[in-house]
């Protein structure tokens, strides 16, 4: 089976937000639209990431975007823990912007150590 272009994004069990180099939101998958429903949901496409975050998150995100660095952390809200990955995306060798992926984590995560 060959997936349609970007079909996997809508079927991914986590939130995906894509922005351009200036922080303009280009795309939200279905999970992100649902998660940000109270803030505007799909209407957030075309708005700026920096308008959706408080300080010091704005400064950190601007630094990550400027330096094109990956940022990974976990966050807990109530009983839900999420893995958050913020990473630059590229079109060929040209820097395009940033992607944020938020994925709910199960209660216990095994650590598997493999030999190098």
C-alpha positions as CSV (number, residue, x, y, z in Angstrom):
1,X,0.0,0.0,0.0
2,X,1.3,3.4,-0.9
3,X,0.2,6.2,1.4
4,X,-1.1,9.4,-0.2
5,X,1.1,12.4,0.3
6,X,1.0,13.4,4.0
7,X,-1.7,10.9,4.8
8,X,0.4,9.6,7.7
9,X,0.4,13.0,9.3
10,X,-3.4,12.9,9.9
11,X,-3.2,9.3,11.1
12,X,-0.3,10.0,13.5
13,X,-1.4,9.6,17.2
14,X,0.1,12.9,18.3
15,X,0.0,16.6,17.6
16,X,2.0,18.0,14.7
17,X,2.5,21.7,14.2
18,X,4.6,23.0,11.3
19,X,5.9,26.6,11.0
20,X,8.0,28.5,8.5
21,X,11.3,30.3,9.3
22,X,9.4,33.3,10.7
23,X,7.2,31.3,13.0
24,X,4.0,31.4,10.8
25,X,2.0,28.3,11.4
26,X,1.8,26.4,8.0
27,X,0.0,23.3,9.1
28,X,-1.7,21.5,12.0
29,X,-2.7,17.8,11.9
30,X,-6.1,16.7,13.2
31,X,-4.7,16.0,16.7
32,X,-3.2,19.5,17.0
33,X,-6.4,21.1,15.7
34,X,-8.3,19.3,18.4
35,X,-5.8,20.1,21.1
36,X,-5.8,23.9,20.2
37,X,-9.5,24.1,19.7
38,X,-10.0,26.7,22.5
39,X,-7.3,28.8,21.0
40,X,-8.8,28.7,17.5
41,X,-8.0,25.3,16.2
42,X,-7.6,25.3,12.4
43,X,-7.8,29.1,12.4
44,X,-4.4,29.2,13.9
45,X,-2.9,28.3,10.5
46,X,-1.4,31.6,9.2
47,X,-0.9,33.0,12.7
48,X,2.4,33.2,14.5
49,X,3.8,30.7,17.0
50,X,5.2,33.5,19.1
51,X,1.6,34.7,19.7
52,X,0.7,31.3,21.2
53,X,3.5,31.1,23.7
54,X,4.4,33.0,26.9
55,X,7.9,34.1,27.9
56,X,10.4,32.5,28.4
57,X,9.2,30.0,25.8
58,X,9.2,32.7,23.1
59,X,12.8,33.6,23.6
60,X,13.8,29.9,23.7
61,X,11.9,29.1,20.5
62,X,13.4,32.1,18.7
63,X,16.9,30.9,19.8
64,X,16.2,27.3,18.6
65,X,14.9,28.6,15.3
66,X,17.9,30.9,14.8
67,X,20.4,28.2,15.7
68,X,18.4,25.4,14.0
69,X,18.7,23.2,17.1
70,X,16.5,20.3,18.2
71,X,14.8,20.6,21.6
72,X,13.3,17.5,23.3
73,X,11.6,17.4,26.7
74,X,8.7,15.8,28.6
75,X,5.8,17.7,30.1
76,X,3.1,16.6,32.5
77,X,-0.3,18.1,32.7
78,X,-2.6,16.4,35.2
79,X,-2.2,12.7,34.7
80,X,-0.9,13.0,31.1
81,X,2.8,13.0,30.2
82,X,3.8,14.1,26.7
83,X,7.1,13.9,24.8
84,X,7.7,17.1,23.0
85,X,10.1,17.3,20.1
86,X,10.8,20.7,18.4
87,X,13.1,20.4,15.4
88,X,14.0,22.3,12.2
89,X,12.8,21.0,8.9
90,X,14.5,21.5,5.5
91,X,13.5,21.5,1.9
92,X,16.7,20.1,0.3
93,X,19.4,22.0,2.1
94,X,17.3,25.1,2.6
95,X,16.0,25.7,6.2
96,X,12.2,25.8,6.1
97,X,11.1,26.3,9.7
98,X,10.2,24.2,12.7
99,X,8.1,21.2,13.5
100,X,6.7,20.4,16.9
101,X,5.5,16.9,17.7
102,X,3.7,16.2,20.9
103,X,3.1,12.5,21.8
104,X,1.2,11.2,24.8
105,X,3.4,8.7,26.7
106,X,2.3,5.6,28.6
107,X,2.7,5.5,32.4
108,X,5.9,3.4,32.2
109,X,8.5,3.6,29.5
110,X,11.1,0.9,29.2
111,X,14.7,1.9,28.5
112,X,16.3,-0.4,26.0
113,X,20.1,-0.2,25.9
114,X,21.6,-1.6,22.7
115,X,25.2,-2.3,22.1
116,X,27.0,0.2,19.9
